[in-house]
Amino acid sequence: MTEYAKPIKRRKFNSDAAWGYAFIAAALLIFIMFTAYPVVSALIISFQDYKPLGSTFIGFDNYTETFKDSLFWKAIVNTIVYTLLTVPVSLFLSFSVSILILPFKKRMQTAFKAIYYLPAVASGVALSVVWLWIYDPMPEGIFNKLTAFFGLGTHNWLGSSTYAMFSLVLMAWLSSHGTSIIIYLAALLGIDGSYYEAAELDGANFFKKLWYIVVPCLKPTTLFLLVTGVIGSFQVFQNAYLMTGGGPDNATTMVGLLIFNNAFKYFEFGKAAAQSLILAAIIAGISVIQFKFLGKDVEY
């Protein structure tokens, strides 16, 4: 008995499909123009001695020069230190504030969320100007007055290689955590109340409910905020550029600032493009590691 292959059913391009493609066309066009095209251009430029009026292909020289550059590795170390000091503390502070807000009624929760999110609306330049005023190196500076009150003396917080990185980290700790707080609070409100009732019947106190119910249920949220926080901290530029300019003695030179200087200060566009792609590869690698080791038992 001869068996005939079943005819392949072809999807018809109907009006619904046309509307679907029409709706994503704008987003797709924006992605191509402002994401895909710049990435491809950076890849091409990274293999060139780029000049606006004529470029020369130089192969992997930009990458080789980057890996031999001691300043690049110092910027990598500075960025890693900044990330390790800021991201975990920021997550802990956001989580703690969210736990404190949770018992309030909905209207009060909304008020607190608005208050904590308000700094995120302000200009980053304006916030940096305020922090420059706080870190005024004169004895009359706000932070110097505070440290002098506790007997810690006065310091040039942004002008000393010893304290400059700490000053940027402290700024990150005390800056806006509004987005993380809102996300954490939304996740907390999504936990089924029956879990707490069962725990109370078993005699669990606040800390046991926090450890055995809240923390496991918030793993997806914590992983999301951790990954995005690490990505953001590896791309940090504004704080270092406005507060210290990368100094003193390159103590606060981050990779993002180094790429900016190479491109727009020294006009080494090929080298800057190579460094940006290396940074992208590092961020992608760290994100994969985070998902692999921290996302094993996470359910979405």
C-alpha atoms as one frame of an Amber mdcrd trajectory, in Angstrom:
protein
   0.000   0.000   0.000   1.493   3.280  -1.089   1.596   6.037   1.519   1.266
   9.566   0.356   2.861  12.417   2.196   0.409  14.765   3.739   0.305  18.124
   2.031   1.984  20.904   3.941  -0.457  23.442   5.244   0.720  26.929   4.466
  -0.241  29.754   6.739  -2.313  32.345   5.024  -1.267  35.949   5.407  -4.561
  37.372   6.558  -5.521  40.803   7.796  -4.881  39.900  11.441  -1.291  38.998
  10.646  -0.885  42.211   8.674  -2.095  44.266  11.648   0.286  42.365  13.925
   3.292  43.166  11.751   2.096  46.743  11.436   2.013  47.163  15.225   5.554
  45.818  15.723   6.951  47.681  12.706   7.657  50.874  14.659   9.400  49.038
  17.502  11.348  46.908  15.017  12.448  49.982  13.092  13.620  51.691  16.284
  15.512  48.529  17.293  17.240  48.346  13.908  18.149  52.047  13.875  19.271
  52.516  17.486  20.446  49.039  18.539  21.257  46.664  15.673  22.864  49.237
  13.367  25.112  50.814  16.083  26.276  47.347  17.208  27.165  46.301  13.657
  28.867  49.664  13.057  30.877  49.314  16.274  31.968  45.834  15.211  33.191
  47.144  11.855  34.880  50.200  13.356  36.672  48.043  15.964  38.761  46.535
  13.142  39.699  49.915  11.713  41.841  52.916  12.410  38.702  54.980  12.052
  38.737  58.518  10.709  35.718  60.490   9.476  37.330  61.128   6.072  38.857
  57.700   5.580  39.487  54.559   7.627  42.167  51.897   7.448  41.599  48.225
   8.186  44.026  47.135  10.926  42.570  43.767  11.956  42.721  42.929  15.670
  45.197  45.705  16.557  42.600  47.640  18.584  41.808  44.542  20.638  45.477
  43.691  21.120  46.269  47.233  22.216  43.304  47.189  24.598  44.377  43.966
  26.303  47.894  45.383  26.728  46.591  48.659  28.168  47.077  48.772  31.948
  44.514  51.568  32.255  41.858  49.325  30.693  42.469  46.624  33.306  42.464
  49.210  36.074  39.092  50.440  34.794  37.820  46.841  34.793  38.944  46.377
  38.418  37.379  49.710  39.431  34.105  48.721  37.772  34.074  45.305  39.475
  34.785  46.875  42.879  32.037  49.426  42.339  29.596  46.678  41.326  30.414
  44.409  44.270  30.000  47.281  46.733  26.841  48.849  45.316  24.561  46.149
  43.868  24.161  43.837  46.918  23.692  46.754  49.322  21.196  48.439  46.996
  19.169  45.224  46.732  19.204  44.796  50.510  18.077  48.391  51.094  15.296
  48.122  48.503  14.095  44.835  49.966  14.164  46.189  53.528  12.216  49.333
  52.617   9.647  47.233  50.747   9.142  45.021  53.812   8.628  48.119  55.965
   6.075  49.578  53.522   4.100  46.341  53.112   2.006  46.498  56.357   0.554
  49.911  55.458  -2.769  50.384  53.697  -2.867  50.763  49.934  -3.115  54.564
  49.934  -0.134  54.893  52.268   1.848  52.392  50.189   1.180  54.497  47.108
   2.400  57.619  48.908   5.640  55.927  49.989   6.228  54.528  46.490   5.805
  58.007  45.023   8.199  59.503  47.583  10.906  56.916  46.978  10.503  57.043
  43.206  10.586  60.840  43.023  14.436  61.108  42.869  14.423  58.881  39.771
  12.478  61.603  37.956  15.085  64.241  38.780  17.972  64.880  36.417  21.114
  62.914  37.145  23.153  66.052  36.564  21.122  67.914  39.194  21.631  65.091
  41.698  25.374  65.079  41.006  25.516  68.833  41.657  23.797  68.278  45.013
  26.298  65.545  45.917  29.203  67.769  44.891  27.853  70.298  47.379  27.567
  67.588  50.068  31.162  66.452  49.414  32.552  70.000  49.554  36.194  69.538
  50.678  36.094  72.632  52.878  35.497  72.126  56.616  32.107  73.799  56.139
  31.019  71.020  53.749  27.998  69.023  54.915  29.714  65.633  54.933  32.873
  67.038  56.514  30.767  68.617  59.257  29.137  65.241  59.891  32.430  63.337
  60.065  34.020  66.036  62.214  31.089  65.771  64.630  31.899  62.074  65.143
  35.616  62.786  65.479  36.575  61.366  62.071  38.144  64.558  60.791  37.649
  66.285  57.433  38.759  64.960  54.057  38.847  65.866  50.393  36.337  63.134
  49.549  36.422  63.421  45.764  40.010  64.624  45.442  41.689  61.787  47.320
  42.418  58.402  45.713  41.709  56.841  49.105  38.174  58.184  49.468  37.004
  58.903  45.906  35.654  55.409  45.185  33.994  55.231  48.603  32.314  58.575
  47.883  30.804  57.262  44.631  29.690  54.059  46.354  28.050  55.994  49.202
  26.274  58.149  46.642  24.918  54.995  44.985  23.795  53.564  48.355  21.853
  56.700  49.250  20.535  57.492  45.789  17.205  56.482  44.343  16.050  52.897
  44.854  12.520  53.725  43.797  12.276  51.326  40.856  13.557  48.347  42.850
  11.255  49.195  45.759   8.206  49.298  43.495   9.123  45.969  41.870   9.804
  44.299  45.229   6.574  45.633  46.699   4.559  44.340  43.740   6.141  40.906
  44.211   5.417  40.952  47.952   1.759  41.770  47.315   1.595  38.792  44.964
   2.486  36.229  47.653  -0.527  34.141  48.662  -1.686  35.020  52.185  -2.375
  31.340  52.956   1.376  30.789  53.257   1.558  33.255  56.145  -1.511  31.723
  57.803  -0.019  28.238  57.643   3.266  29.513  59.055   1.488  31.262  61.934
  -0.339  28.030  62.783   3.058  26.327  63.007   4.276  29.079  65.349   6.648
  30.781  62.908   7.824  34.245  63.912   8.485  37.203  61.623  12.034  36.208
  60.697  11.106  32.589  59.922   8.271  33.729  57.662  10.707  36.124  56.024
  13.328  33.418  55.440  11.126  30.459  54.510   8.317  32.227  52.630   9.251
  35.690  51.427  12.829  35.065  50.292  12.015  31.914  48.222   8.942  33.513
  46.662  10.946  36.587  45.653  13.775  34.661  43.980  12.657  35.532  40.424
  12.350  39.206  41.364  15.710  39.233  43.132  17.400  37.527  40.186  15.897
  40.061  37.770  17.004  43.032  39.891  20.450  41.481  40.423  21.050  40.959
  36.705  19.797  44.410  35.721  21.693  45.989  38.634  24.987  44.395  37.571
  24.413  45.448  33.959  23.695  49.018  35.065  26.723  49.220  37.359  29.070
  47.899  34.649  27.792  50.657  32.388  28.123  53.395  35.008  29.379  56.625
  33.463  27.508  59.681  34.655  28.568  59.600  38.324  32.256  59.131  37.600
  32.239  61.704  34.776  30.459  64.446  36.712  31.793  63.805  40.213  35.463
  62.957  39.738  36.205  62.839  36.010  37.798  59.446  36.657  40.403  60.816
  39.059  42.336  61.226  41.111  45.049  59.041  39.557  42.326  57.102  37.664
  41.012  55.771  40.981  37.425  56.126  39.748  37.921  55.535  36.024  35.200
  53.065  35.020  35.084  51.207  31.719  32.238  53.369  30.431  34.175  56.555
  31.161  37.330  55.114  29.578  35.406  54.294  26.378  33.945  57.819  26.321
  37.388  59.412  26.765  38.959  57.299  24.031  36.183  58.143  21.601  35.418
  61.801  22.289  38.544  63.071  24.027  41.352  61.272  22.198  39.322  60.461
  19.037  40.444  56.815  19.023  37.095  55.553  17.784  38.347  52.127  16.748
  39.842  51.445  20.153  36.705  52.713  21.885  34.528  50.458  19.721  36.693
  47.450  20.563  36.503  48.220  24.274  32.719  48.630  24.104  32.360  45.195
  22.496  34.660  43.653  25.101  32.526  45.245  27.815  29.369  43.861  26.159
  30.927  40.373  26.104  31.866  40.646  29.806  28.342  41.746  30.752  26.799
  38.934  28.690  29.109  36.378  30.303  28.310  37.556  33.824  24.566  37.501
  33.059  24.790  33.918  31.767  26.665  32.858  34.912  24.040  34.519  37.113
  21.188  32.735  35.341  23.061  29.412  35.401  23.918  29.346  39.102  21.196
  31.519  40.640  18.297  30.632  38.380  18.301  26.843  38.811  15.269  26.615
  41.079  13.600  29.832  39.972  10.126  29.488  38.501   8.711  32.256  36.322
